[in-house]
Amino acid sequence: MSYSVGQVAGFARTTVRTLHHYDEIELLTPSGRTASGYRRYDDADLDRLQQILFYRELGFSLEEIATILDDREVAPSEHLRRQHALLTGRIERLQRMAAAVAEALEARTMGIKLTPEEKFEIFGEGYQEYEDEAQERWGGSDAWKQSQQRTAKLSKDDWIRIKAEGDEIMRRISAAVRGGAAADSEVAMDIAEEHRQHICRNFYDCSYTMQRGLAEMFVADERFQATYEGLAEGAAVWFHDAVLANADRGEGR
């Protein structure tokens, strides 16, 4: 089969103008032409376009892509292995960044008082970007004031312990989701309850209603969503639903 330039643009979610440009610079020359001179692309052309778009997404220039793809000593399967390695590395870096940002936001929400050096040491990079957001949203609340009072008495070792407890909750979420536990199962609700108690023990009195509000952030805020999705696919919605199920259980609904 062969495809028109418009069809290929639609398949690849790019533009006809881009495909014309790739043809002009001989990066992607269509394998055929109609009698009227219109471009026609075959399956091999689509495979090459896929390779081009992968490398573009990874930040390679068109010149670099041409050099890579025109290397006759590299088999198509090797290109896929390279791309898989590059994409995996990027995903891991983004997940670490998302986790750092989410931890920083939650930490700020809970009133953490540490030096910049200690924040980097305990929570990793990325905390500064959203450091003021939580205070802007909740700075006038009783929960914020309570967390400020409690956290003022915590030591660095306390924060390391709290971070470890939070990591364990995240590990349990990952294991439960990957193990196929339902969001309204006892396992899921117990994890949600531990999350609530973790907040109550260390920061402020987190009611079921307040935890429901936090759960909405897990799915509404893409930063929190990315953190939970980094644990397992569907984990953000799963934990959101687990929190709601646990709240219903706790309130006797």
N, C-alpha and C positions, 0 to 999 in steps of 0.2 A: 504493500500500500504506500501511497504518497500523500502528502498533506500540503495545503496551501500555507502561505506565510501567516495568514490570519488565524488559521486553525492552530498552528504551532504556537503563535503568541498566546492564544487562549489556553492551550495545554500548560504552557510554562509560566503563565501569569506574568508575561513581560509585554513589550510593545512591538508592533511591526517595525517601528523606527529603529529599535534596538537590533532586531534581526537584520534589517537592511545594513546597519552599521557593521555588524559582525561579518556580513558578506563582503562589504567593501574593504575591510582590513584583512580579509581572508582567514578570519578566525573560525567562521562557520559558513562554509560555502555549500549551498544546497546541491544535492546530488543530481537534480534534474530541473528542466525547464519545460513549460508548455510550448506549443507551437507559437503562441503569442508572446513568449518570453517571460511568463510569470514563474516565480520560484516554486519548486516542489521539493519537499523534504521527505526522506525515507526514515526508517526506524534507526539506522545507523546515525543519521544526522541528529535525531532526537537524543540518542545516547550521548553524543558529543555535546549537545546543548546542555544536557543535565550535568555533565562534567564541568562545563564552563560556569554554570550558575552555582554549583557547589563551591568552586574555587573563588568566585566573586564574593559569595557570602562570607568566605573565610578571609577576605581582604586582599586577595591577590590582584595585581594589575592585569589588564588584558594582555600586555606583552609577556608577563610571567606565565600566564595561562597558556598562551600559544606555545611557548618554549616547553612547558611541561607536557602538553598534549601531543606535541609533534615529535616527542622523543620516542623513536621507534623501538627502543630497547625496553620500554616499559609497557607491560601488558595491561589491558583494560582492568583486569582483576586487581592489579597492583595499584592502579589509580583509586579504586574503591577502598582498598586497604588503607592507603594513605589518608583518604578523606575521612574514613571511619576513625582513624587515630586522631586526626586534627579536630574533628567534631567532638569526639569523646573528651579530648583535653579541654576544649572550649566549654562544653557543658559542665564539666567538673569545676572549672574556674568560676563560671556563672553561678553554679549552685553554692559554692563556698561564699561568693560575694552576697548572694541573696540571703543565705543563712546568717551571715555577719550583720547585714542590715536589719533583718528581722529581730535578731537577738538584741541589737542596739536599741531598736525602737521599743521592744518590750522592756528592756532594762531601764530605759529612760522613763517609760510609763510607770515603772515600779520605783522610781526614785533613786537609782544607783548613784552613789557618791564615791567615785574613784578618781585617781589622777589619770591624765591621758595615757601615761605609760602603762598603768595597771589595766586600763580599758583595752588597750591593744594586746596586752599579755593574756588577759582572760577571755575576751570576746573576739579578738582578731581584728582585721582591718574592716573599714566600712562603717564604723559606728557614728562618725561625726556628721554624715550627710543628713541623718534624720534625728539628730540629738534633741533639737528643740521642738519637734513636731508633737510629741506626746504631752509636753507641758502646755503647749498652745491649746490642745484639745481637752486636757483633763486637769490643768493646773489649779482650777478653782474648786475641784471636787473634794469631798471628805476623804475619799479613797486615796487621792494624791497626797493630802496632808498626812494621813495615817502612814502611808508608805514612806514619806519623808522622815517622819519621826522614828520609824522602826529602822530604816536603813542607815540613819545617822549613827546608830550604835554598832553597825556591822563592821567586821574587820575584813582584810583582804582574804584571809582563810575562809571566812564565812561566804564570801562571794564565790570563791573557788568551789566550795561545797554546793552552793546553790546552783552554780553552772553545771556541776556534775549531776545533780538531781534532775535538772531540766533536760540534759542530754539523755538520761536514762528514760525519761518519759517519751522523748522523741524516738528512742530505740524501740520501746515497747509499741509505739504507734506503727512504726515501720514493720515490725514483726507481725503484728496483728493484721494489718492490711495485706501484707504479702501472704499470710497464712489463710486468708479468706474469711476472717471473722466478720460477722455482720455488724453494722454500726450500732444496732440496738441490742447487741449481745451483752452478756454479763462482763465479758472480757473488755469490750469497748467502753462500757459505762464505768467500769472500775478504773480504767486509765483516765477517763475524763474526770472522775472524782479525785484521783490522785493529783491531776493538774490543778484542780480547784483548791485542794488542801495545800499543795505546794505554794500557791499564792497566799493562802490564809496564814500559813506558818511563817512566811518570810516577809510579806509585804503589807497586805491589807485584808480586811474581812471581805472575801469575795463571795457574794451571795449567788444563788443559782441564776438570778436575773442578770447580775453583772457578768457572770460567765457566759450566759447566752449572748450578751453584747460583744464579748471578746470573740466568741465563735463566729459571729457575723464577719469579723475582720479576716478570719482565716480564708473566707471565700470571696470577700468584697475587695480586699486589699491585695493587689497582685504580688506584693513583696512577701506577705505572709503565705499566700497561696504557693508561690514558687518554693518557699522553704519546705512546706509540707509535701508538695509534689516531688521535691528532691528525695524525700524518704521513700515514696512509692507512688505509683500512678493512682490518682484518685484519693490520696490521703487527706487533702484539704477538705473536700466535701465529707469524707468519711469521719474525720474528727469533729467537724462542725455538727454532723448528725449525731455523733456519739455524745457530745456535750448536751445537745437538746434532749436526747433520750435519758441521759443521766439526771438532768434537771427535772424532767417529768417524773422520774423514779423518786428522786429526793423530795419532791413536793407532793408525792402520793397521787399523781394523776393516772 
